Amino acid sequence: MTQSPIGLAILGSTGSIGRQTLEVVQSLPGRFNIIALSAGGNVTLLEEQARAFKPSMVYATRQDDYVRDTLVGRGRARWAEMEEMAADPRVDIVVLATVGAAGLGPALAALRAGKAVALANKEVLVMAGQILVEEARQNGGELRPIDSEHSAIWQCLWGESNDAIERIILTASGGPFRDTPVEELSRVTAEEALRHPNWEMGKKVTVDSATLLNKGLECIEARWLFDVPLERIDVVLHRESIVHSMVEFRDGSIKAQLGVPDMRLPIQCALTYPERLVGAAVPKLDLKLMPTLTFGVPSLRKYRCLSLALQAGRKGGTYPAVLAAADEVAVQHFLSGYIRFTDIANALDDALSAHDGVTDPKLNDLLAADAWARTFAEDWVKTKA
Amino acid sequence: MTQSPIGLAILGSTGSIGRQTLEVVQSLPGRFNIIALSAGGNVTLLEEQARAFKPSMVYATRQDDYVRDTLVGRGRARWAEMEEMAADPRVDIVVLATVGAAGLGPALAALRAGKAVALANKEVLVMAGQILVEEARQNGGELRPIDSEHSAIWQCLWGESNDAIERIILTASGGPFRDTPVEELSRVTAEEALRHPNWEMGKKVTVDSATLLNKGLECIEARWLFDVPLERIDVVLHRESIVHSMVEFRDGSIKAQLGVPDMRLPIQCALTYPERLVGAAVPKLDLKLMPTLTFGVPSLRKYRCLSLALQAGRKGGTYPAVLAAADEVAVQHFLSGYIRFTDIANALDDALSAHDGVTDPKLNDLLAADAWARTFAEDWVKTKA
């Protein structure tokens, strides 16, 4: 390799996406230089990663003396805030694999510094899409999707002009309850919700895939990533998760991106763009053994969270932030067994109805809406539980 | 529209592709200027087209006094050979919708003059792929596919680098006999062979779609259009003809192009590239009504012509020219009822076995091989009939 290594900051390195990002990095020796790693509470794994990848900076949400000492004590790395990591001159790409609103500050810092942000933390874009897109535009920063759906759309758009897009078609597997009658949804357990048929993911996003709230967030995300109004974004059920998403162009042509469901492929695309490399050992789709591919329309009666998300997206302003924040709280309590699966939609519905939205919100308005929604959802759960 | 109209020469304007090309031209008013039209024997339609599109030059294979008088007599157009049309300075794109070897001279003339050649006449590329590609490379000419499969591959490669291609996957509907047991193929009629389940096409290509010889020719065509060795080109059966073809990249990602089976879309792509325009009224694929998509492996025992084509393609030299020429003759005689459907493969097999191939053939060698194969096939049919 002739070019110098690409500097990476991986925020959220101990989660599912963070770990797979490091797998991709390992599969392409010499190509990347890990400048910074940050984690939440899993400091044991962070320490392991720091030993293997020798970042210059580390951060963990949990930061007692023991943690600081273990991670930075022996002069191996310096403790730094995520915003500092994101803006560091040695960093070319910031992988944002954090969960929830915590990624917002670092995302803005990275874009302001003109970095490419490889985005797995969709809540950030749902919450503050307009602000992020604006920041990127003004400072030469760039948003690259890591979600398999958005990576599919992105790949379909390489070499195409944005104004040729007629429609974006997001595929949805339908999650573990796609064959469960709507009447039975109130009785499903967290354990059942976590059994996703096609993808291995973190818990929160797996539950969001079961409610299809995730797909609604993805519609909002697509709206900002590809500058396409929500009216031109469709969701189709596609059980097999082989077609990761599609773009219809105005001449009637449709492009789709296909592959084995494996997050290492979209991660690698975001890191190596515009190159395609033989990298992580992603299993290849054997077209001769390819299953029958099916497509259908999701029922909005069954998938109420999808409907609510589209509603919030259309209303815009602070509503998407409320949606995402209330969902984080509700899913947490569903996983702990405090509320029922169907209560997630009930909580979101009530939060969106109770919220007094702000049009053209500033960052402060969004953070206030986020905080308001969390409190609202916590209270909502308390009265239910 | 601010740019000046694109000059077109449509060679083979009265055939299926030629007529649809003129439909596309009509659907995009002001965008194209028809400089030249050529036809075979259907001079009545050619006259109609000449009246509607006012070309400066016309040509018909049939050229008795009456034809010449009708077409050029009133000073509306000048009679010109196809090579002259192809090289005319007012022509930007030559649409090659001729059938068989007749398109070879005009194709070379166009590429030598640095034109874009929108290629529907696949035999030309099968016969003389290397020479055409070389001519294009040396003179800044360009080959654009019109076949739906190759257009799909081409579209999937926009914005991609050629060395990222791992594999090209051509889809095949399987034709009208896909559910016919191999033992019954010797008894099928021309009428049955012409009933293609998904596409409306000319007779010759419809029979070639029934034998899958067409798909074999397409593999050879893809080899030259996209500079990918035959070993990296696969054929999968896909009954629905919705996925028009796919490209697998070396990172494991697959891109597919989908749409309603309608040749006006690939024609329009070839004419408007790199733009996508709302043009011909191509029906849109309704994803919510999208059928189940199936994929399978074609049986080489059943589809012997596919196997023979791949053999000829691997041997290279003059063998593909022999294959294409012998097939033209054999299909003609099958359509006239002189030989059986399965005799097409028998004739090709015998022709390829009897042929004494030339490696690194010059144009003369290819034309000689073409002539040899036609004579061989005619004789073969005579001894059978």
Chai-1 contact restraints between the chains, C-beta under 6 A:
chainA,res_idxA,chainB,res_idxB,connection_type,confidence,min_distance_angstrom,max_distance_angstrom,comment,restraint_id
A,W158,B,G159,contact,1.0,0.0,6.0,A-B,restraint_1
A,G159,B,W158,contact,1.0,0.0,6.0,A-B,restraint_2
A,G159,B,G159,contact,1.0,0.0,6.0,A-B,restraint_3
A,A164,B,R276,contact,1.0,0.0,6.0,A-B,restraint_4
A,I169,B,L287,contact,1.0,0.0,6.0,A-B,restraint_5
A,V236,B,L287,contact,1.0,0.0,6.0,A-B,restraint_6
A,F249,B,R276,contact,1.0,0.0,6.0,A-B,restraint_7
A,R250,B,R276,contact,1.0,0.0,6.0,A-B,restraint_8
A,R250,B,V278,contact,1.0,0.0,6.0,A-B,restraint_9
A,D251,B,Q268,contact,1.0,0.0,6.0,A-B,restraint_10
A,D251,B,R276,contact,1.0,0.0,6.0,A-B,restraint_11
A,D251,B,L277,contact,1.0,0.0,6.0,A-B,restraint_12
A,G252,B,G259,contact,1.0,0.0,6.0,A-B,restraint_13
A,G252,B,L265,contact,1.0,0.0,6.0,A-B,restraint_14
A,G252,B,V282,contact,1.0,0.0,6.0,A-B,restraint_15
A,G252,B,K284,contact,1.0,0.0,6.0,A-B,restraint_16
A,S253,B,G259,contact,1.0,0.0,6.0,A-B,restraint_17
A,S253,B,L265,contact,1.0,0.0,6.0,A-B,restraint_18
A,I254,B,L258,contact,1.0,0.0,6.0,A-B,restraint_19
A,I254,B,G259,contact,1.0,0.0,6.0,A-B,restraint_20
A,I254,B,L285,contact,1.0,0.0,6.0,A-B,restraint_21
A,K255,B,Q257,contact,1.0,0.0,6.0,A-B,restraint_22
A,A256,B,A256,contact,1.0,0.0,6.0,A-B,restraint_23
A,A256,B,L258,contact,1.0,0.0,6.0,A-B,restraint_24
A,Q257,B,K255,contact,1.0,0.0,6.0,A-B,restraint_25
A,L258,B,I254,contact,1.0,0.0,6.0,A-B,restraint_26
A,L258,B,A256,contact,1.0,0.0,6.0,A-B,restraint_27
A,G259,B,G252,contact,1.0,0.0,6.0,A-B,restraint_28
A,G259,B,S253,contact,1.0,0.0,6.0,A-B,restraint_29
A,G259,B,I254,contact,1.0,0.0,6.0,A-B,restraint_30
A,L265,B,G252,contact,1.0,0.0,6.0,A-B,restraint_31
A,L265,B,S253,contact,1.0,0.0,6.0,A-B,restraint_32
A,Q268,B,D251,contact,1.0,0.0,6.0,A-B,restraint_33
A,R276,B,A164,contact,1.0,0.0,6.0,A-B,restraint_34
A,R276,B,F249,contact,1.0,0.0,6.0,A-B,restraint_35
A,R276,B,R250,contact,1.0,0.0,6.0,A-B,restraint_36
A,R276,B,D251,contact,1.0,0.0,6.0,A-B,restraint_37
A,L277,B,D251,contact,1.0,0.0,6.0,A-B,restraint_38
A,V278,B,R250,contact,1.0,0.0,6.0,A-B,restraint_39
A,V282,B,G252,contact,1.0,0.0,6.0,A-B,restraint_40
A,K284,B,G252,contact,1.0,0.0,6.0,A-B,restraint_41
A,L285,B,I254,contact,1.0,0.0,6.0,A-B,restraint_42
A,L287,B,I169,contact,1.0,0.0,6.0,A-B,restraint_43
A,L287,B,V236,contact,1.0,0.0,6.0,A-B,restraint_44
A,K288,B,V297,contact,1.0,0.0,6.0,A-B,restraint_45
A,M290,B,F295,contact,1.0,0.0,6.0,A-B,restraint_46
A,T292,B,T292,contact,1.0,0.0,6.0,A-B,restraint_47
A,T292,B,T294,contact,1.0,0.0,6.0,A-B,restraint_48
A,L293,B,L293,contact,1.0,0.0,6.0,A-B,restraint_49
A,T294,B,T292,contact,1.0,0.0,6.0,A-B,restraint_50
A,F295,B,M290,contact,1.0,0.0,6.0,A-B,restraint_51
A,V297,B,K288,contact,1.0,0.0,6.0,A-B,restraint_52
